[in-house]
Amino acid sequence: MPRKPKFIPGPSRLSVILKELNEEPRLSLTGLRGISLKLAAKNDHFGARHFVKEELGRIRYANPQLNVEVNKVPKSLQDNWTPEMVVEFEDGAKTTIDISNKWSTSITKELMDLAGGNVWKEHKAAAQSAGLPILPGEEKERLAAAKKRTPKSSTRNPENLEAMRPKTGAAAILP
């Protein structure tokens, strides 16, 4: 009788979460007292919502003393306001960052450029010199931007319709 194979469990949920939180680059901020975000609760401000979901946890984990406030406000179709991030420095100065129509990676880069310190500048220079993305997921942003720039050929042109029509009769036989 053959032996029953042993079950080898995969990584635990906690180890997967810790791996994501400790992912390079470490998003440690210097000289900040707090971050306050204002964004739509649903159906708008997609980059800001992805920033909260993907990057804000890593920032909070790397900076436990940082005061983080997220205000998810219901937004109707008639409302016309943009999401914003208010960054408060330790000296009391505040800077407002407009985060509308931006990817979560570009929001993170803008915040890190503002308060990332020397470690961030060194990581950014090393990644650029090696030709690697500065943040994980940034290559998706580049691909989407390149896709947006390429013009689509119109399929409604008469030349395109003629080429798409199947050849029948003598046209199908002749070269």
Secondary structure as a PSIPRED ss2 file (coil, helix, strand):
# PSIPRED VFORMAT (PSIPRED V4.0)

   1 M C   1.000  0.000  0.000
   2 P C   1.000  0.000  0.000
   3 R C   1.000  0.000  0.000
   4 K C   1.000  0.000  0.000
   5 P C   1.000  0.000  0.000
   6 K C   1.000  0.000  0.000
   7 F C   1.000  0.000  0.000
   8 I C   1.000  0.000  0.000
   9 P C   1.000  0.000  0.000
  10 G C   1.000  0.000  0.000
  11 P C   1.000  0.000  0.000
  12 S C   1.000  0.000  0.000
  13 R H   0.000  1.000  0.000
  14 L H   0.000  1.000  0.000
  15 S H   0.000  1.000  0.000
  16 V H   0.000  1.000  0.000
  17 I H   0.000  1.000  0.000
  18 L H   0.000  1.000  0.000
  19 K H   0.000  1.000  0.000
  20 E H   0.000  1.000  0.000
  21 L H   0.000  1.000  0.000
  22 N C   1.000  0.000  0.000
  23 E C   1.000  0.000  0.000
  24 E C   1.000  0.000  0.000
  25 P C   1.000  0.000  0.000
  26 R C   1.000  0.000  0.000
  27 L C   1.000  0.000  0.000
  28 S C   1.000  0.000  0.000
  29 L C   1.000  0.000  0.000
  30 T C   1.000  0.000  0.000
  31 G C   1.000  0.000  0.000
  32 L E   0.000  0.000  1.000
  33 R E   0.000  0.000  1.000
  34 G E   0.000  0.000  1.000
  35 I E   0.000  0.000  1.000
  36 S E   0.000  0.000  1.000
  37 L E   0.000  0.000  1.000
  38 K E   0.000  0.000  1.000
  39 L E   0.000  0.000  1.000
  40 A E   0.000  0.000  1.000
  41 A C   1.000  0.000  0.000
  42 K C   1.000  0.000  0.000
  43 N C   1.000  0.000  0.000
  44 D C   1.000  0.000  0.000
  45 H C   1.000  0.000  0.000
  46 F H   0.000  1.000  0.000
  47 G H   0.000  1.000  0.000
  48 A H   0.000  1.000  0.000
  49 R H   0.000  1.000  0.000
  50 H H   0.000  1.000  0.000
  51 F H   0.000  1.000  0.000
  52 V H   0.000  1.000  0.000
  53 K H   0.000  1.000  0.000
  54 E H   0.000  1.000  0.000
  55 E H   0.000  1.000  0.000
  56 L H   0.000  1.000  0.000
  57 G H   0.000  1.000  0.000
  58 R H   0.000  1.000  0.000
  59 I H   0.000  1.000  0.000
  60 R H   0.000  1.000  0.000
  61 Y H   0.000  1.000  0.000
  62 A H   0.000  1.000  0.000
  63 N C   1.000  0.000  0.000
  64 P C   1.000  0.000  0.000
  65 Q C   1.000  0.000  0.000
  66 L C   1.000  0.000  0.000
  67 N E   0.000  0.000  1.000
  68 V E   0.000  0.000  1.000
  69 E E   0.000  0.000  1.000
  70 V E   0.000  0.000  1.000
  71 N E   0.000  0.000  1.000
  72 K E   0.000  0.000  1.000
  73 V E   0.000  0.000  1.000
  74 P C   1.000  0.000  0.000
  75 K C   1.000  0.000  0.000
  76 S C   1.000  0.000  0.000
  77 L C   1.000  0.000  0.000
  78 Q C   1.000  0.000  0.000
  79 D C   1.000  0.000  0.000
  80 N C   1.000  0.000  0.000
  81 W C   1.000  0.000  0.000
  82 T C   1.000  0.000  0.000
  83 P C   1.000  0.000  0.000
  84 E E   0.000  0.000  1.000
  85 M E   0.000  0.000  1.000
  86 V E   0.000  0.000  1.000
  87 V E   0.000  0.000  1.000
  88 E E   0.000  0.000  1.000
  89 F E   0.000  0.000  1.000
  90 E C   1.000  0.000  0.000
  91 D C   1.000  0.000  0.000
  92 G C   1.000  0.000  0.000
  93 A C   1.000  0.000  0.000
  94 K E   0.000  0.000  1.000
  95 T E   0.000  0.000  1.000
  96 T E   0.000  0.000  1.000
  97 I E   0.000  0.000  1.000
  98 D E   0.000  0.000  1.000
  99 I C   1.000  0.000  0.000
 100 S C   1.000  0.000  0.000
 101 N C   1.000  0.000  0.000
 102 K C   1.000  0.000  0.000
 103 W C   1.000  0.000  0.000
 104 S H   0.000  1.000  0.000
 105 T H   0.000  1.000  0.000
 106 S H   0.000  1.000  0.000
 107 I H   0.000  1.000  0.000
 108 T H   0.000  1.000  0.000
 109 K H   0.000  1.000  0.000
 110 E H   0.000  1.000  0.000
 111 L H   0.000  1.000  0.000
 112 M H   0.000  1.000  0.000
 113 D H   0.000  1.000  0.000
 114 L H   0.000  1.000  0.000
 115 A H   0.000  1.000  0.000
 116 G C   1.000  0.000  0.000
 117 G H   0.000  1.000  0.000
 118 N H   0.000  1.000  0.000
 119 V H   0.000  1.000  0.000
 120 W H   0.000  1.000  0.000
 121 K H   0.000  1.000  0.000
 122 E H   0.000  1.000  0.000
 123 H H   0.000  1.000  0.000
 124 K H   0.000  1.000  0.000
 125 A H   0.000  1.000  0.000
 126 A H   0.000  1.000  0.000
 127 A H   0.000  1.000  0.000
 128 Q H   0.000  1.000  0.000
 129 S H   0.000  1.000  0.000
 130 A H   0.000  1.000  0.000
 131 G C   1.000  0.000  0.000
 132 L C   1.000  0.000  0.000
 133 P C   1.000  0.000  0.000
 134 I C   1.000  0.000  0.000
 135 L C   1.000  0.000  0.000
 136 P C   1.000  0.000  0.000
 137 G C   1.000  0.000  0.000
 138 E H   0.000  1.000  0.000
 139 E H   0.000  1.000  0.000
 140 K H   0.000  1.000  0.000
 141 E H   0.000  1.000  0.000
 142 R H   0.000  1.000  0.000
 143 L H   0.000  1.000  0.000
 144 A H   0.000  1.000  0.000
 145 A H   0.000  1.000  0.000
 146 A H   0.000  1.000  0.000
 147 K H   0.000  1.000  0.000
 148 K H   0.000  1.000  0.000
 149 R H   0.000  1.000  0.000
 150 T C   1.000  0.000  0.000
 151 P C   1.000  0.000  0.000
 152 K C   1.000  0.000  0.000
 153 S C   1.000  0.000  0.000
 154 S C   1.000  0.000  0.000
 155 T C   1.000  0.000  0.000
 156 R C   1.000  0.000  0.000
 157 N C   1.000  0.000  0.000
 158 P H   0.000  1.000  0.000
 159 E H   0.000  1.000  0.000
 160 N H   0.000  1.000  0.000
 161 L H   0.000  1.000  0.000
 162 E H   0.000  1.000  0.000
 163 A H   0.000  1.000  0.000
 164 M H   0.000  1.000  0.000
 165 R C   1.000  0.000  0.000
 166 P C   1.000  0.000  0.000
 167 K C   1.000  0.000  0.000
 168 T C   1.000  0.000  0.000
 169 G C   1.000  0.000  0.000
 170 A H   0.000  1.000  0.000
 171 A H   0.000  1.000  0.000
 172 A H   0.000  1.000  0.000
 173 I H   0.000  1.000  0.000
 174 L C   1.000  0.000  0.000
 175 P C   1.000  0.000  0.000
